[in-house]
Amino acid sequence: MVVWSWVQKLPRFRRSFKARCKVSMFLLDETAILVKGLPAWVWVAYKPISKSVLGFWLS
């Protein structure tokens, strides 16, 4: 649900982001994992064409 709500804001975000960045496309992936027995989420933003990671977040 969090990613869905973020994607709904994407057009507005993309307009402001486009002026400052040369990234034409990026993908977001989220995965649930266990860290020391506790649930956590891993978020990764990456550029599929160059296969480079833009950002990584563990929550």
LUMMI-455468 format. One line per 8 residues: their letters; for each residue y, z, x of N, C-alpha, C. Coordinates in steps of 0.05 Angstrom, whole numbers, plus 5000, padded with zeros to 4 digits. Layout:
REM LUMMI-455468
a> Y/Z/X/Y/Z/X/Y/Z/X; ... $
This chain:
REM LUMMI-455468
mvvwswvq> 4976/5000/5016/5000/5000/5000/5025/5000/5017; 5024/5013/5040/5047/5015/5058/5055/4987/5068; 5035/4972/5077/5040/4945/5087/5050/4927/5065; 5039/4929/5041/5049/4913/5018/5079/4918/5013; 5087/4944/5013/5115/4950/5007/5133/4940/5030; 5122/4941/5055/5138/4931/5078/5141/4901/5076; 5120/4887/5068/5121/4858/5066/5141/4849/5044; 5144/4865/5024/5163/4859/5003/5192/4859/5013 $
klprfrrs> 5197/4875/5034/5223/4876/5046/5227/4856/5068; 5206/4842/5076/5206/4824/5099/5228/4802/5097; 5232/4788/5075/5253/4767/5075/5280/4778/5084; 5288/4801/5074/5313/4813/5081/5313/4821/5111; 5292/4833/5120/5289/4841/5148/5289/4816/5166; 5275/4796/5158/5272/4772/5175/5299/4758/5179; 5317/4758/5159/5343/4746/5163/5359/4761/5184; 5358/4787/5185/5373/4802/5205/5359/4801/5232 $
fkarckvs> 5332/4800/5232/5317/4799/5257/5319/4772/5271; 5321/4751/5255/5320/4724/5266/5344/4719/5285; 5367/4731/5280/5390/4727/5297/5387/4740/5324; 5370/4760/5326/5367/4775/5351/5342/4769/5367; 5324/4753/5356/5297/4750/5369/5288/4721/5368; 5272/4714/5388/5261/4687/5390/5233/4684/5379; 5223/4705/5366/5196/4704/5355/5196/4689/5329; 5181/4668/5327/5181/4652/5302/5160/4662/5282 $
mflldeta> 5139/4675/5292/5119/4685/5274/5105/4709/5287; 5100/4730/5271/5084/4752/5281/5066/4762/5259; 5044/4775/5267/5025/4785/5248/5023/4816/5252; 5017/4829/5230/5013/4858/5230/4984/4864/5223; 4972/4882/5237/4945/4891/5230/4944/4921/5229; 4930/4932/5210/4926/4961/5208/4896/4967/5207; 4888/4988/5220/4860/4996/5220/4859/5027/5219; 4841/5037/5202/4836/5066/5201/4815/5073/5222 $
ilvkglpa> 4821/5094/5237/4802/5104/5257/4800/5134/5256; 4782/5146/5270/4780/5175/5273/4788/5183/5301; 4806/5202/5303/4815/5213/5329/4808/5242/5329; 4789/5250/5346/4779/5277/5347/4771/5288/5319; 4758/5270/5304/4748/5277/5277/4769/5275/5255; 4794/5268/5261/4815/5266/5241/4822/5237/5236; 4827/5230/5211/4834/5202/5205/4862/5195/5216; 4864/5171/5226/4890/5161/5236/4891/5131/5231 $
wvwvaykp> 4916/5120/5232/4920/5092/5228/4930/5080/5254; 4920/5057/5261/4930/5041/5284/4944/5016/5273; 4969/5012/5280/4985/4989/5272/4991/4973/5297; 4987/4947/5295/4992/4929/5317/5008/4904/5306; 5030/4898/5320/5045/4873/5314/5041/4855/5337; 5033/4830/5332/5028/4811/5354/5036/4783/5347; 5040/4767/5368/5047/4739/5365/5021/4723/5368; 5011/4709/5347/4986/4695/5348/4985/4671/5367 $
isksvlgf> 5008/4658/5370/5008/4634/5387/5005/4641/5416; 5021/4660/5426/5020/4668/5454/5000/4691/5459; 4989/4702/5437/4970/4723/5438/4980/4748/5453; 5006/4754/5448/5018/4778/5461/5024/4799/5440; 5022/4824/5449/5028/4847/5431/5058/4853/5431; 5069/4855/5407/5098/4862/5405/5101/4892/5403; 5083/4905/5390/5085/4934/5386/5059/4946/5377; 5056/4972/5381/5032/4987/5375/5040/5014/5365 $
wls> 5028/5025/5344/5035/5051/5333/5010/5065/5324; 5007/5090/5330/4984/5107/5321/4996/5129/5304; 4988/5131/5279/4999/5152/5262/4977/5168/5249 $
